[in-house]
Amino acid sequence: MDYKELKDFIKSVAKSGVSEVEIKTDEIKLTVRVEPRGNAGTHTETIIQQVPVQTPIMMQQPVQNLQTQVQPPVETKPEDTKSEKENNYITIKSPMVGTFYRKPSPDKDPFVNVGDSVSENTVVCIIEAMKLFNEIEAEVTGKIVKILVDDASPVEFEQPLFLVDPS
């Protein structure tokens, strides 16, 4: 409850004719008492108490020593993870955080499929960010080799979306 809401609440209690209202939450206890003073109107007394938040039990217990076994990292060669051919591919990355869509609308066909040729101005997908639908262009010329993100999935900034073979 912010200051304005609290102020409005106290005024409405004072006008209602109720003599006392008490609200309790996990964080605060609020008591509003209205005491009439003759013909001079009403006087409102507000008492706000901060209720202490309990510390989780795990924080109250002493820390125990943990023993772990560390295994040496497995060495991988860069050429094992990607084939020679994949190293030649260009990656189309997400220019923003949002939701990835392959189609302009649910009843339409996808912008591109694997095997489709694209040019620099070809729209390959839409990324929705804050209720705005942003068309993402390929910015490269080539053929779509792989689609790396599922439709209607969240994407991060610079996340790979498509692999394009420029040859």
C-alpha atoms as one frame of an Amber mdcrd trajectory, in Angstrom:
protein
   0.000   0.000   0.000   1.581   3.306  -1.008   1.259   6.641   0.779  -1.656
   7.970  -1.333  -3.687   4.772  -0.875  -3.008   4.847   2.871  -4.058   8.502
   3.108  -7.278   7.854   1.142  -8.050   4.807   3.288  -7.662   6.801   6.531
  -9.929   9.571   5.188 -12.625   7.082   4.171 -12.519   5.433   7.622 -12.856
   8.839   9.292 -15.893   9.717   7.138 -17.596   6.337   7.545 -18.398   6.779
  11.234 -16.558   3.593  12.272 -14.680   4.096  15.519 -11.765   1.696  14.865
 -10.317  -0.346  11.978  -7.368  -2.737  12.247  -5.505  -4.350   9.328  -2.795
  -6.985   9.781  -0.480  -8.360   7.071   2.831 -10.181   7.202   4.671  -6.876
   6.980   2.586  -4.287   8.848  -0.146  -3.836  11.402  -2.312  -0.758  10.821
  -4.840   0.531  13.361  -7.036   3.558  12.637  -9.070   4.978  15.540 -11.563
   7.802  15.131 -12.538   9.706  18.303 -15.250  12.385  18.009 -14.428  15.728
  19.677 -17.668  17.534  20.305 -18.683  19.731  17.363 -15.128  20.315  16.211
 -15.197  17.264  13.915 -13.229  14.085  14.212  -9.673  13.342  15.185  -7.900
  10.451  13.470  -5.121   8.578  15.244  -3.057   6.281  13.088  -0.706   3.690
  14.510   1.531   1.745  12.149   3.636  -1.089  13.524   6.334  -2.857  11.587
   6.113  -6.589  12.198   9.552  -8.248  12.142  10.034 -10.675   9.281  11.192
 -14.066  10.483  14.516 -15.328   9.265  14.262 -18.641   7.420  15.233 -21.634
   9.532  18.114 -22.527   7.267  19.785 -19.210   8.105  19.574 -19.921  11.843
  21.368 -23.255  11.608  25.165 -23.395  11.513  26.768 -23.904   8.134  28.004
 -27.451   7.662  31.143 -28.335   5.764  30.341 -29.790   2.382  32.651 -32.252
   0.714  32.547 -32.464  -3.041  34.485 -34.443  -5.554  35.849 -32.412  -8.411
  36.338 -34.201 -11.686  38.835 -32.848 -14.167  37.255 -31.221 -17.223  36.892
 -33.356 -20.306  38.964 -31.971 -23.126  37.127 -31.455 -26.389  38.629 -30.349
 -29.628  36.873 -27.435 -31.352  36.753 -29.390 -34.608  34.843 -32.198 -32.824
  31.975 -29.915 -31.788  31.391 -28.390 -35.216  32.041 -29.857 -38.596  34.077
 -27.974 -41.175  30.880 -27.175 -43.035  29.135 -25.637 -39.987  32.081 -23.299
 -39.410  31.307 -21.674 -42.775  27.701 -20.898 -41.832  26.547 -17.416 -40.866
  24.397 -17.125 -37.758  21.394 -14.810 -37.670  21.123 -13.662 -34.062  18.322
 -12.043 -32.097  18.744  -8.257 -31.896  16.588  -8.095 -28.742  14.968  -9.963
 -25.894  11.442 -11.143 -26.649   9.308 -13.958 -28.024  10.308 -15.584 -31.327
   7.615 -16.240 -33.949   8.241 -17.992 -37.290   4.876 -16.903 -38.771   3.228
 -13.491 -39.250   0.045 -14.958 -37.696  -1.066 -18.414 -36.480  -2.995 -19.190
 -39.691  -0.191 -18.140 -42.104   2.853 -20.032 -43.399   6.304 -19.505 -41.785
   8.447 -16.691 -43.157  11.250 -19.143 -44.052  11.895 -22.887 -43.896  15.053
 -24.966 -44.063  16.311 -24.877 -47.652  14.783 -21.473 -48.498  17.015 -18.840
 -50.081  17.171 -15.469 -48.334  18.564 -12.084 -49.266  19.561  -9.177 -47.048
  16.000  -7.757 -46.889  14.146 -11.051 -46.420  12.056 -11.128 -43.229  12.926
 -14.386 -41.445  10.885 -14.044 -38.232   9.123 -11.720 -35.803  10.256 -10.988
 -32.256   7.632  -9.618 -29.913   8.960  -7.285 -27.249   6.621  -5.314 -24.981
   3.594  -5.936 -27.240   5.484  -4.656 -30.295   6.058  -7.076 -33.179   9.472
  -6.474 -34.752  10.240  -7.996 -38.153  13.761  -9.426 -38.251  15.541  -9.378
 -41.615  18.243 -11.870 -42.661  20.869  -9.180 -43.399  22.803 -11.876 -45.313
  22.345 -13.671 -48.626  22.273 -17.449 -48.659  20.219 -20.534 -47.884  18.621
 -21.386 -44.499  20.368 -24.521 -43.213  18.977 -24.784 -39.695  16.333 -23.124
 -37.512  17.700 -23.029 -33.958  14.637 -21.790 -31.999  11.148 -23.248 -31.612
   8.148 -21.138 -32.561   6.707 -18.988 -29.722   9.824 -19.456 -27.575  11.465
 -16.727 -25.516  14.798 -15.507 -26.892  17.660 -13.523 -25.406  19.742 -10.736
 -26.929  22.318 -12.161 -29.401  20.798 -15.670 -29.184  21.377 -17.608 -32.436
  18.135 -18.022 -34.416  19.125 -19.374 -37.860  22.153 -20.834 -39.615  22.630
 -19.591 -43.188  24.930 -21.082 -45.836  26.271 -18.086 -47.772  27.583 -20.139
 -50.733
